[in-house]
Amino acid sequence: MGAGDKIRNKAEEAKGKVKEGAGRTTDDERLEAEGRADQTKSHLKQAGEKVKDSAGKVKDAFKS
C-alpha cells in the first residue's frame, strides 16, 4: 500500500468518525449513518490494499 493511499484512507476514516460523533451529538441519524459508511468504505479500501500488497509479496517470493 502506498503511503499516499494509506494517508487518504486514514483521513477518510477520521472524517467518518467526526461525522458519526457529530450526528450522535446532534441526534442526526443520517449524519451518524454517513459517518459509519465513510469508515466502512475506508476499512474496505485498506483491506483491498493489504490484499494487493500480500499478492505482490507472494509473486515476488516465486520469482526468487
C-alpha positions in Angstrom: 0.0 0.0 0.0 1.4 3.3 -1.0 1.9 6.0 1.7 -0.4 8.4 -0.1 -3.2 5.7 -0.2 -2.7 5.0 3.5 -2.9 8.6 4.4 -6.1 9.2 2.3 -7.8 6.1 3.8 -6.9 7.2 7.4 -8.2 10.7 6.6 -11.4 9.3 5.3 -11.7 7.1 8.4 -11.2 10.1 10.7 -13.7 12.1 8.7 -16.2 9.3 9.2 -15.6 9.2 13.0 -16.1 13.0 13.2 -19.3 12.8 11.2 -20.6 9.9 13.3 -19.8 11.8 16.5 -21.4 15.0 15.2 -24.5 13.0 14.2 -24.7 11.3 17.6 -24.3 14.6 19.4 -27.0 16.4 17.4 -29.3 13.4 17.2 -28.9 13.5 13.4 -29.3 9.8 12.5 -28.5 10.4 8.8 -25.2 12.1 9.6 -24.3 9.4 12.0 -25.0 6.7 9.4 -23.0 8.6 6.8 -20.0 8.7 9.2 -20.3 4.9 9.8 -20.5 4.4 6.0 -17.4 6.5 5.4 -15.5 4.4 8.0 -16.6 1.2 6.4 -15.6 2.4 3.0 -12.2 3.3 4.3 -11.8 -0.1 6.0 -12.7 -1.9 2.8 -10.1 0.2 0.8 -7.5 -0.6 3.4 -8.3 -4.3 3.2 -8.1 -4.3 -0.6 -4.7 -2.6 -0.5 -3.4 -5.2 2.0 -4.6 -8.0 -0.3 -2.7 -6.4 -3.2 0.4 -6.0 -1.1 0.2 -9.6 0.0 -0.3 -10.8 -3.6 2.8 -8.8 -4.6 4.8 -10.4 -1.9 3.8 -13.9 -2.9 4.5 -13.1 -6.5 8.0 -11.8 -5.5 8.6 -15.0 -3.5 8.1 -17.2 -6.5 10.5 -15.0 -8.6 13.4 -15.9 -6.4 
